[in-house]
Each structure stands twice: as structure tokens, then as C-alpha cells.
């Protein structure tokens, strides 16, 4: 933080000459500049947007989530700011909304919505899948939990998108470690399966967890895991995965591995077969010897 500057202030204070400003900085928003050697990340654009608001606006939405440490936020996302301006520049979404002091915090000197208020704005303004993915990441980064967010949905009852936010919060899970895992979890729920648990620990004989399963149903010993690119491009990861899978199967776990490109109906069929296997085993176990 502290990389963005107000051009007129830099010139007036003598920090820069006009030539230095012209050659060493780029304009990101009217009157606001960043050093040319820096990529305009979402965090830097948020800082620039705050300066553009004359240091009065409040950063919210995806930019606020990123400032709170949430991962998987697209650097190209617009900066949402609570600030009265009907003609913001490209890259800024300015919203004319009142916000109480209790829903504002400071990060790097900037006004930023608190995690619960950030979650409220994410949940009511983004499509369901995106909202849940960002809520998962925000919860994982900050520890914000559903009750704090739902309290705000009651405070803003009747506001556009609040009902949608409640649905997204109901699906939030800090155990998700990537947007792909969130998408997979939602696909399972939408396919009619019971809501899966996340980050399920599996213990060895000594009582140590040798695996944390992405998601699944612990009592049934059914796991569903998303394999990212690194699982296939790293030889060490591949060997570890193979050994881990053997140990899980030895403990009678059914592990369904999902990769990029697998279709929801295919995944649902694999999981359905796993449930049917457990049902058949339970019926056999009930038959008298």
C-alpha cells in the first residue's frame, strides 16, 4: 500500500516534477497515478479508487475481500466503492449508499467494509456460484461466520439481493480451498446429495491425520476430491497422491477424484454408485449369517 499518488498533491509538494510524473507514472483514474513498473493489481486499484474518492469512500465487494486477505479474487474485478459519484471512471463501481461506522474498518489507512458487511455485499450482488466461492474464501481468510452476516441481512431486510445473500450464506463453507472445490460442492448439493462435509481428517494407526479429504460423507466413508493441475504435473505430488489413495482404500474409503472437464452429470453418477455400494453393503450386513 502507499504506491498510488494524487498527481496534483505530488506536484504541489515538490515530491515530483511534471516530467517525473509523466515518465515514471501512469494514470489509473483521473488525477491518480501508479508507478509504471507496478502491475495495477486489484489492491493497488482499490487504493487508487480510494484516493479518487478524496479519501472518503469505503471499499467493498471483491476488492474489500482481497484487502481482507481472501484468495482467488480476480485482479481484473471492478473496484466497488461506497461513494456518491454518478460518473465513475472505468474500473470503478460507485454506489450511493449510507453505511454506519460499525460496518467500516481501516486497512492500510483506507476505509474498507468489515468482513460481515463485505460478505453481505458479495452475497447480494454476485451470482450464486460466484458469491458462494467468494464467501468461502472470505470466511477462510477472516473467520467471519454465518450468524454475523445473517444479522446484517436482518438489518437490511427488504434491500435488493438480501434474500439471495441469505441463500449464499447458507451454502458458505470455509473448508473450501479453491473456487473449483466450491463449484464441486454446489454441484453435489444441486444433484440432490446430502450436503458434504469438508476437510475431513483421516487418522492413521498412531492417531495422526495423514489426509484431509476435500469433501464427502465421513460416516459412509465416501470422499470426493478435486485434482488440480499440480496433481498431474508434479511427479512428487503424483507419487504422494498414489500412496495416499492406497492408504485410504485400505481403510475402506471410496474416493472419487474429479478433474477439470468432468461434467456434473458424470460426477453425480459416480457419487450415486458409491452411495448404492454403501446401501448394498448395509443390506448384506443385516442378513443373518
KESEPA-698778 format. One record per residue: residue number from 1; chain; x, y, z of N, C-alpha, C in turn. Coordinates in steps of 0.1 Angstrom, whole numbers, plus 5000, padded with zeros to 4 digits. Last residue first. Layout:
<recs>
REC/NUM/A/X/Y/Z/X/Y/Z/X/Y/Z $
...
</recs>
This chain:
<recs>
REC/289/A/4736/4355/5095/4746/4346/5090/4740/4332/5090 $
REC/288/A/4710/4378/5083/4716/4368/5094/4725/4358/5088 $
REC/287/A/4717/4408/5068/4712/4395/5066/4718/4386/5076 $
REC/286/A/4729/4432/5072/4717/4430/5080/4712/4415/5079 $
REC/285/A/4750/4433/5054/4753/4432/5068/4741/4429/5077 $
REC/284/A/4735/4437/5031/4742/4424/5033/4745/4422/5048 $
REC/283/A/4728/4464/5035/4717/4453/5034/4723/4440/5036 $
REC/282/A/4752/4477/5034/4744/4477/5047/4734/4466/5047 $
REC/281/A/4760/4472/5008/4768/4466/5019/4760/4466/5032 $
REC/280/A/4741/4487/4995/4742/4472/4993/4749/4466/5004 $
REC/279/A/4748/4513/5004/4735/4507/5007/4735/4492/5005 $
REC/278/A/4774/4515/4992/4772/4515/5007/4758/4510/5011 $
REC/277/A/4766/4515/4965/4776/4504/4971/4774/4504/4986 $
REC/276/A/4751/4538/4963/4745/4525/4961/4753/4513/4967 $
REC/275/A/4771/4557/4967/4760/4556/4977/4753/4542/4976 $
REC/274/A/4786/4552/4944/4792/4550/4957/4782/4549/4968 $
REC/273/A/4767/4559/4924/4772/4545/4925/4778/4542/4939 $
REC/272/A/4766/4586/4930/4754/4578/4932/4758/4563/4933 $
REC/271/A/4791/4594/4922/4787/4595/4936/4775/4586/4939 $
REC/270/A/4789/4590/4894/4799/4583/4902/4796/4583/4917 $
REC/269/A/4768/4607/4887/4766/4592/4885/4777/4585/4894 $
REC/268/A/4778/4632/4893/4766/4627/4901/4765/4612/4899 $
REC/267/A/4798/4633/4874/4802/4633/4888/4790/4627/4896 $
REC/266/A/4782/4634/4851/4792/4623/4853/4795/4622/4868 $
REC/265/A/4768/4658/4855/4761/4645/4854/4770/4633/4856 $
REC/264/A/4790/4677/4854/4782/4674/4866/4774/4661/4866 $
REC/263/A/4820/4664/4838/4806/4670/4837/4799/4667/4850 $
REC/262/A/4854/4673/4838/4843/4663/4842/4830/4670/4843 $
REC/261/A/4870/4695/4835/4864/4689/4823/4853/4679/4826 $
REC/260/A/4893/4688/4861/4888/4698/4852/4882/4691/4839 $
REC/259/A/4883/4659/4880/4893/4667/4873/4886/4678/4865 $
REC/258/A/4879/4640/4909/4873/4648/4899/4883/4658/4893 $
REC/257/A/4877/4609/4924/4886/4620/4920/4880/4627/4908 $
REC/256/A/4864/4594/4951/4860/4598/4937/4869/4611/4934 $
REC/255/A/4870/4568/4972/4875/4581/4968/4872/4584/4953 $
REC/254/A/4858/4551/4998/4856/4552/4984/4860/4566/4980 $
REC/253/A/4877/4535/5023/4872/4547/5018/4870/4546/5003 $
REC/252/A/4890/4514/5037/4876/4512/5031/4870/4525/5027 $
REC/251/A/4916/4516/5042/4907/4519/5053/4892/4519/5049 $
REC/250/A/4926/4512/5018/4929/4502/5028/4920/4504/5040 $
REC/249/A/4920/4536/5006/4913/4524/5002/4915/4513/5012 $
REC/248/A/4940/4552/5019/4925/4555/5021/4917/4543/5017 $
REC/247/A/4963/4541/5010/4961/4541/5024/4946/4543/5027 $
REC/246/A/4961/4547/4982/4962/4533/4987/4959/4532/5002 $
REC/245/A/4961/4575/4983/4949/4568/4979/4949/4553/4983 $
REC/244/A/4987/4580/4991/4976/4584/5000/4963/4577/4996 $
REC/243/A/5001/4570/4969/5003/4564/4982/4992/4567/4992 $
REC/242/A/4992/4589/4950/4990/4574/4948/4991/4567/4961 $
REC/241/A/5000/4613/4960/4986/4611/4958/4983/4596/4957 $
REC/240/A/5028/4610/4959/5021/4612/4972/5006/4608/4971 $
REC/239/A/5032/4609/4931/5035/4597/4940/5029/4598/4953 $
REC/238/A/5022/4634/4924/5016/4622/4919/5019/4610/4927 $
REC/237/A/5041/4651/4937/5027/4651/4941/5019/4639/4936 $
REC/236/A/5064/4644/4923/5063/4642/4937/5049/4641/4942 $
REC/235/A/5057/4653/4897/5059/4639/4900/5058/4635/4914 $
REC/234/A/5032/4675/4888/5043/4673/4897/5045/4658/4900 $
REC/233/A/5010/4674/4871/5023/4679/4865/5035/4678/4875 $
REC/232/A/4988/4665/4885/4992/4658/4873/5006/4662/4868 $
REC/231/A/4984/4682/4906/4984/4668/4909/4989/4660/4897 $
REC/230/A/4983/4707/4894/4996/4703/4901/4996/4689/4904 $
REC/229/A/4957/4710/4885/4968/4707/4875/4980/4702/4882 $
REC/228/A/4936/4694/4910/4941/4705/4902/4952/4701/4893 $
REC/227/A/4911/4673/4918/4925/4672/4914/4929/4684/4905 $
REC/226/A/4889/4672/4944/4892/4679/4931/4907/4678/4929 $
REC/225/A/4871/4644/4957/4882/4653/4957/4885/4659/4944 $
REC/224/A/4849/4629/4979/4850/4635/4966/4861/4645/4966 $
REC/223/A/4844/4599/4997/4851/4612/4996/4850/4616/4981 $
REC/222/A/4828/4580/5021/4827/4584/5007/4834/4598/5006 $
REC/221/A/4821/4569/5046/4834/4568/5040/4834/4569/5025 $
REC/220/A/4798/4574/5059/4797/4565/5048/4811/4561/5042 $
REC/219/A/4807/4593/5077/4801/4581/5082/4800/4570/5071 $
REC/218/A/4816/4614/5060/4825/4606/5068/4819/4593/5073 $
REC/217/A/4813/4623/5029/4804/4619/5039/4812/4609/5048 $
REC/216/A/4830/4652/5015/4825/4639/5014/4816/4636/5026 $
REC/215/A/4861/4669/5005/4847/4669/5009/4842/4654/5008 $
REC/214/A/4889/4666/5007/4883/4679/5002/4868/4679/5007 $
REC/213/A/4904/4651/5035/4897/4650/5023/4889/4662/5019 $
REC/212/A/4935/4650/5047/4923/4658/5049/4916/4658/5035 $
REC/211/A/4956/4625/5061/4949/4631/5049/4938/4639/5054 $
REC/210/A/4967/4617/5084/4976/4616/5072/4969/4622/5059 $
REC/209/A/4966/4625/5116/4959/4627/5104/4969/4627/5092 $
REC/208/A/4974/4601/5140/4978/4613/5133/4970/4614/5120 $
REC/207/A/4971/4576/5153/4962/4588/5157/4965/4601/5150 $
REC/206/A/4984/4555/5145/4990/4562/5156/4982/4574/5160 $
REC/205/A/4971/4547/5123/4970/4538/5135/4976/4545/5147 $
REC/204/A/4958/4578/5110/4965/4565/5108/4964/4558/5122 $
REC/203/A/4927/4595/5101/4938/4592/5110/4945/4579/5107 $
REC/202/A/4915/4621/5082/4916/4606/5083/4929/4603/5090 $
REC/201/A/4893/4649/5083/4906/4643/5087/4905/4627/5087 $
REC/200/A/4878/4666/5057/4876/4655/5066/4889/4649/5070 $
REC/199/A/4871/4691/5044/4883/4689/5051/4882/4678/5062 $
REC/198/A/4835/4691/5047/4847/4695/5041/4859/4693/5050 $
REC/197/A/4805/4672/5040/4814/4678/5049/4827/4682/5042 $
REC/196/A/4778/4678/5017/4790/4671/5021/4798/4679/5032 $
REC/195/A/4744/4675/5020/4755/4685/5020/4767/4678/5025 $
REC/194/A/4732/4647/5001/4733/4655/5013/4745/4664/5013 $
REC/193/A/4724/4653/4966/4731/4646/4976/4730/4654/4989 $
REC/192/A/4712/4667/4945/4704/4661/4954/4710/4653/4965 $
REC/191/A/4727/4683/4928/4724/4670/4923/4715/4662/4933 $
REC/190/A/4733/4704/4944/4723/4706/4934/4718/4693/4928 $
REC/189/A/4754/4693/4959/4742/4697/4965/4730/4698/4955 $
REC/188/A/4773/4689/4938/4768/4678/4946/4755/4681/4953 $
REC/187/A/4777/4716/4931/4772/4706/4921/4766/4694/4928 $
REC/186/A/4788/4726/4954/4775/4731/4950/4769/4722/4939 $
REC/185/A/4813/4713/4953/4804/4711/4964/4790/4715/4960 $
REC/184/A/4824/4723/4929/4821/4709/4930/4811/4706/4941 $
REC/183/A/4827/4750/4936/4818/4746/4924/4814/4732/4925 $
REC/182/A/4846/4748/4956/4832/4753/4959/4823/4749/4948 $
REC/181/A/4867/4737/4942/4861/4729/4952/4847/4734/4956 $
REC/180/A/4872/4759/4926/4868/4747/4919/4862/4737/4930 $
REC/179/A/4881/4779/4943/4868/4780/4937/4863/4768/4930 $
REC/178/A/4896/4762/4972/4897/4768/4958/4882/4770/4953 $
REC/177/A/4891/4751/4996/4904/4756/4994/4906/4762/4980 $
REC/176/A/4865/4751/5020/4868/4751/5005/4882/4757/5003 $
REC/175/A/4858/4756/5046/4867/4744/5043/4871/4744/5028 $
REC/174/A/4840/4775/5049/4854/4779/5050/4863/4768/5047 $
REC/173/A/4811/4777/5032/4819/4767/5039/4834/4771/5038 $
REC/172/A/4777/4787/5024/4791/4790/5027/4798/4780/5035 $
REC/171/A/4751/4784/5021/4759/4774/5014/4774/4776/5017 $
REC/170/A/4740/4805/5035/4736/4791/5039/4744/4780/5033 $
REC/169/A/4749/4825/5019/4755/4823/5033/4752/4809/5038 $
REC/168/A/4732/4823/4997/4746/4821/4996/4753/4818/5009 $
REC/167/A/4707/4829/5009/4709/4816/5003/4724/4813/5002 $
REC/166/A/4712/4855/5017/4709/4845/5027/4711/4831/5022 $
REC/165/A/4715/4868/4992/4726/4867/5001/4724/4856/5012 $
REC/164/A/4689/4867/4983/4699/4859/4976/4712/4857/4984 $
REC/163/A/4678/4885/5000/4673/4871/5001/4683/4862/4994 $
REC/162/A/4691/4908/4992/4693/4903/5006/4689/4888/5007 $
REC/161/A/4685/4920/4968/4696/4910/4968/4698/4903/4982 $
REC/160/A/4674/4951/4980/4676/4942/4969/4688/4933/4971 $
REC/159/A/4661/4950/5013/4671/4956/5004/4673/4946/4992 $
REC/158/A/4646/4936/5031/4639/4943/5021/4648/4950/5010 $
REC/157/A/4669/4940/5058/4657/4933/5053/4650/4942/5042 $
REC/156/A/4692/4948/5070/4689/4954/5057/4677/4946/5050 $
REC/155/A/4691/4934/5093/4692/4948/5094/4688/4955/5081 $
REC/154/A/4692/4908/5083/4680/4913/5090/4680/4928/5091 $
REC/153/A/4717/4908/5073/4706/4906/5063/4693/4910/5070 $
REC/152/A/4732/4911/5096/4732/4922/5087/4720/4920/5077 $
REC/151/A/4729/4885/5106/4724/4897/5114/4723/4909/5105 $
REC/150/A/4742/4870/5087/4728/4870/5087/4722/4881/5096 $
REC/149/A/4768/4876/5095/4764/4880/5082/4748/4881/5082 $
REC/148/A/4770/4864/5119/4773/4878/5118/4768/4884/5105 $
REC/147/A/4763/4837/5113/4755/4845/5122/4758/4860/5121 $
REC/146/A/4785/4827/5096/4772/4830/5091/4764/4839/5100 $
REC/145/A/4817/4843/5103/4808/4832/5103/4794/4836/5099 $
REC/144/A/4851/4850/5095/4837/4855/5096/4827/4843/5094 $
REC/143/A/4877/4843/5092/4869/4836/5102/4855/4841/5104 $
REC/142/A/4892/4853/5071/4889/4862/5082/4882/4855/5094 $
REC/141/A/4897/4833/5052/4907/4843/5055/4905/4850/5068 $
REC/140/A/4873/4818/5051/4886/4811/5054/4897/4821/5058 $
REC/139/A/4855/4838/5044/4854/4831/5057/4867/4824/5061 $
REC/138/A/4865/4843/5018/4865/4854/5029/4864/4848/5042 $
REC/137/A/4860/4819/5005/4874/4824/5006/4875/4835/5017 $
REC/136/A/4832/4817/5007/4841/4806/5012/4855/4812/5015 $
REC/135/A/4825/4840/4993/4822/4839/5008/4830/4828/5014 $
REC/134/A/4833/4833/4968/4840/4844/4974/4837/4844/4989 $
REC/133/A/4816/4811/4963/4831/4810/4962/4838/4821/4969 $
REC/132/A/4791/4824/4965/4795/4813/4975/4810/4811/4975 $
REC/131/A/4792/4841/4943/4790/4846/4957/4795/4836/4967 $
REC/130/A/4794/4824/4921/4805/4833/4924/4804/4838/4939 $
REC/129/A/4769/4811/4924/4781/4804/4924/4793/4812/4928 $
REC/128/A/4750/4833/4923/4751/4824/4934/4764/4817/4935 $
REC/127/A/4763/4866/4913/4755/4853/4910/4759/4843/4921 $
REC/126/A/4765/4893/4936/4771/4884/4927/4762/4872/4924 $
REC/125/A/4751/4908/4955/4753/4914/4942/4759/4904/4932 $
REC/124/A/4748/4896/4980/4736/4902/4974/4738/4907/4960 $
REC/123/A/4773/4887/4987/4762/4878/4986/4750/4883/4979 $
REC/122/A/4789/4910/4989/4792/4899/4979/4780/4890/4977 $
REC/121/A/4776/4923/5009/4776/4929/4996/4780/4919/4985 $
REC/120/A/4780/4905/5031/4767/4909/5027/4767/4915/5013 $
REC/119/A/4808/4905/5032/4801/4893/5028/4787/4896/5024 $
REC/118/A/4813/4931/5041/4818/4927/5028/4811/4915/5023 $
REC/117/A/4801/4929/5066/4795/4938/5056/4800/4935/5042 $
REC/116/A/4819/4911/5078/4804/4907/5077/4798/4916/5066 $
REC/115/A/4845/4925/5075/4842/4912/5069/4827/4909/5068 $
REC/114/A/4838/4960/5069/4842/4949/5077/4839/4936/5070 $
REC/113/A/4850/4980/5041/4839/4974/5049/4844/4962/5057 $
REC/112/A/4874/5005/5046/4871/4992/5040/4859/4987/5048 $
REC/111/A/4894/5033/5042/4881/5028/5047/4877/5016/5039 $
REC/110/A/4930/5030/5045/4918/5032/5038/4905/5027/5045 $
REC/109/A/4952/5023/5060/4947/5037/5061/4934/5039/5054 $
REC/108/A/4954/4996/5058/4964/5005/5051/4959/5019/5050 $
REC/107/A/4921/4995/5066/4932/4986/5061/4942/4995/5053 $
REC/106/A/4896/5000/5089/4907/5006/5081/4917/4995/5078 $
REC/105/A/4860/4994/5086/4873/4993/5093/4883/5000/5085 $
REC/104/A/4825/4997/5091/4837/5002/5084/4849/4999/5093 $
REC/103/A/4802/4993/5105/4805/4984/5093/4817/4988/5085 $
REC/102/A/4800/5013/5123/4803/4999/5128/4805/4989/5117 $
REC/101/A/4791/5035/5109/4806/5034/5113/4809/5020/5117 $
REC/100/A/4768/5026/5083/4772/5030/5096/4786/5028/5100 $
REC/99/A/4763/5040/5051/4769/5028/5058/4773/5033/5072 $
REC/98/A/4744/5047/5023/4748/5051/5036/4753/5038/5043 $
REC/97/A/4753/5047/4989/4747/5041/5000/4752/5046/5013 $
REC/96/A/4759/5048/4958/4754/5058/4967/4746/5051/4978 $
REC/95/A/4788/5033/4944/4774/5031/4949/4770/5042/4960 $
REC/94/A/4808/5029/4916/4805/5037/4928/4790/5036/4931 $
REC/93/A/4831/5009/4904/4816/5009/4906/4813/5017/4918 $
REC/92/A/4857/5013/4882/4852/5016/4895/4837/5016/4894 $
REC/91/A/4864/5008/4856/4871/5001/4866/4866/5003/4880 $
REC/90/A/4861/5041/4843/4861/5027/4840/4869/5019/4851 $
REC/89/A/4849/5065/4868/4857/5061/4856/4857/5046/4855 $
REC/88/A/4815/5075/4876/4829/5070/4880/4836/5066/4867 $
REC/87/A/4792/5094/4880/4800/5092/4867/4814/5087/4871 $
REC/86/A/4780/5099/4904/4772/5093/4893/4780/5090/4880 $
REC/85/A/4790/5093/4935/4795/5099/4923/4788/5091/4912 $
REC/84/A/4794/5087/4967/4784/5094/4959/4790/5100/4947 $
REC/83/A/4804/5056/4976/4808/5070/4974/4799/5076/4964 $
REC/82/A/4817/5027/4981/4805/5034/4986/4809/5049/4986 $
REC/81/A/4830/5008/4954/4833/5018/4965/4820/5025/4968 $
REC/80/A/4846/4982/4938/4833/4987/4943/4836/4997/4955 $
REC/79/A/4865/4978/4911/4866/4982/4925/4853/4988/4928 $
REC/78/A/4861/4948/4890/4860/4963/4893/4861/4965/4908 $
REC/77/A/4888/4924/4885/4874/4927/4890/4873/4942/4892 $
REC/76/A/4913/4916/4878/4905/4924/4868/4892/4928/4873 $
REC/75/A/4921/4898/4897/4927/4912/4897/4920/4921/4887 $
REC/74/A/4898/4878/4913/4904/4882/4900/4909/4896/4901 $
REC/73/A/4906/4861/4942/4899/4872/4937/4906/4877/4924 $
REC/72/A/4919/4840/4956/4911/4837/4944/4902/4848/4939 $
REC/71/A/4916/4848/4991/4923/4844/4979/4913/4843/4968 $
REC/70/A/4914/4875/5014/4907/4864/5007/4915/4861/4994 $
REC/69/A/4924/4897/5028/4932/4885/5026/4926/4873/5019 $
REC/68/A/4911/4921/5027/4910/4913/5040/4918/4900/5039 $
REC/67/A/4915/4928/5001/4922/4935/5011/4921/4928/5025 $
REC/66/A/4896/4910/4989/4910/4909/4987/4919/4916/4997 $
REC/65/A/4872/4921/4999/4876/4908/5002/4891/4905/5000 $
REC/64/A/4873/4946/4986/4874/4946/5001/4878/4932/5005 $
REC/63/A/4870/4938/4960/4882/4945/4964/4884/4944/4979 $
REC/62/A/4844/4926/4961/4856/4918/4959/4869/4925/4962 $
REC/61/A/4828/4949/4985/4828/4939/4974/4841/4931/4973 $
REC/60/A/4844/4981/4991/4835/4970/4995/4837/4959/4984 $
REC/59/A/4857/5011/5005/4859/5000/4996/4851/4988/5000 $
REC/58/A/4843/5042/5008/4845/5029/5015/4846/5018/5005 $
REC/57/A/4856/5076/5004/4848/5064/5000/4852/5052/5009 $
REC/56/A/4875/5095/5010/4862/5095/5018/4854/5082/5015 $
REC/55/A/4896/5103/4995/4899/5096/5007/4886/5095/5016 $
REC/54/A/4887/5111/4971/4891/5122/4980/4893/5116/4994 $
REC/53/A/4883/5090/4955/4871/5095/4962/4875/5106/4972 $
REC/52/A/4909/5085/4946/4900/5092/4937/4888/5097/4944 $
REC/51/A/4917/5070/4968/4923/5084/4966/4914/5092/4957 $
REC/50/A/4902/5047/4962/4900/5054/4975/4906/5069/4974 $
REC/49/A/4914/5039/4938/4900/5043/4939/4897/5051/4951 $
REC/48/A/4939/5033/4947/4938/5044/4938/4923/5049/4938 $
REC/47/A/4933/5010/4963/4940/5022/4969/4938/5034/4960 $
REC/46/A/4923/4994/4942/4915/4998/4953/4920/5011/4960 $
REC/45/A/4946/4991/4927/4935/4999/4921/4925/5003/4932 $
REC/44/A/4960/4975/4944/4965/4988/4941/4954/4997/4934 $
REC/43/A/4944/4953/4946/4947/4960/4958/4952/4974/4955 $
REC/42/A/4944/4944/4919/4931/4949/4925/4934/4957/4937 $
REC/41/A/4973/4958/4903/4966/4947/4909/4953/4953/4915 $
REC/40/A/4989/4970/4879/4978/4975/4886/4969/4964/4892 $
REC/39/A/5024/4964/4883/5011/4959/4877/5000/4965/4885 $
REC/38/A/5049/4990/4882/5039/4981/4890/5027/4977/4882 $
REC/37/A/5063/5007/4868/5068/4994/4869/5059/4984/4876 $
REC/36/A/5050/5032/4869/5048/5024/4857/5053/5009/4858 $
REC/35/A/5032/5040/4899/5045/5038/4892/5043/5029/4880 $
REC/34/A/5000/5055/4894/5008/5045/4899/5021/5044/4892 $
REC/33/A/4977/5083/4901/4988/5076/4894/4994/5065/4901 $
REC/32/A/4949/5103/4895/4955/5093/4904/4965/5085/4895 $
REC/31/A/4935/5119/4878/4943/5125/4888/4950/5116/4897 $
REC/30/A/4913/5094/4870/4915/5108/4868/4923/5114/4880 $
REC/29/A/4933/5064/4873/4920/5071/4874/4922/5086/4873 $
REC/28/A/4958/5059/4864/4949/5048/4865/4934/5053/4866 $
REC/27/A/4986/5070/4846/4973/5074/4852/4964/5062/4852 $
REC/26/A/5019/5062/4856/5008/5060/4847/4995/5064/4854 $
REC/25/A/5052/5075/4859/5039/5071/4864/5029/5070/4853 $
REC/24/A/5075/5085/4847/5077/5074/4857/5063/5068/4862 $
REC/23/A/5069/5106/4830/5078/5095/4825/5077/5083/4834 $
REC/22/A/5052/5124/4844/5049/5119/4830/5056/5106/4826 $
REC/21/A/5065/5128/4868/5052/5122/4868/5048/5116/4854 $
REC/20/A/5089/5140/4858/5089/5127/4865/5076/5120/4866 $
REC/19/A/5078/5163/4847/5085/5153/4838/5086/5140/4845 $
REC/18/A/5068/5176/4869/5059/5172/4859/5065/5162/4849 $
REC/17/A/5084/5162/4898/5083/5173/4888/5073/5168/4878 $
REC/16/A/5074/5153/4931/5077/5150/4918/5077/5163/4909 $
REC/15/A/5073/5167/4956/5077/5153/4956/5081/5148/4942 $
REC/14/A/5063/5192/4957/5076/5191/4952/5081/5176/4952 $
REC/13/A/5036/5195/4964/5046/5193/4975/5060/5193/4970 $
REC/12/A/5025/5197/4938/5024/5208/4947/5034/5207/4959 $
REC/11/A/5029/5171/4928/5035/5183/4922/5035/5195/4931 $
REC/10/A/5014/5155/4946/5028/5153/4944/5035/5164/4938 $
REC/9/A/4988/5166/4942/4995/5167/4955/5010/5165/4954 $
REC/8/A/4983/5160/4916/4983/5174/4919/4990/5176/4933 $
REC/7/A/4982/5131/4917/4992/5138/4909/4994/5153/4914 $
REC/6/A/4982/5110/4944/4974/5121/4938/4984/5130/4930 $
REC/5/A/4994/5077/4941/4996/5091/4944/4985/5099/4938 $
REC/4/A/5001/5044/4953/4993/5053/4944/4995/5067/4950 $
REC/3/A/5014/5031/4973/5021/5033/4960/5014/5043/4951 $
REC/2/A/5003/5024/4997/5011/5036/4996/5018/5039/4983 $
REC/1/A/5008/4988/5000/5000/5000/5000/5009/5012/5000 $
</recs>
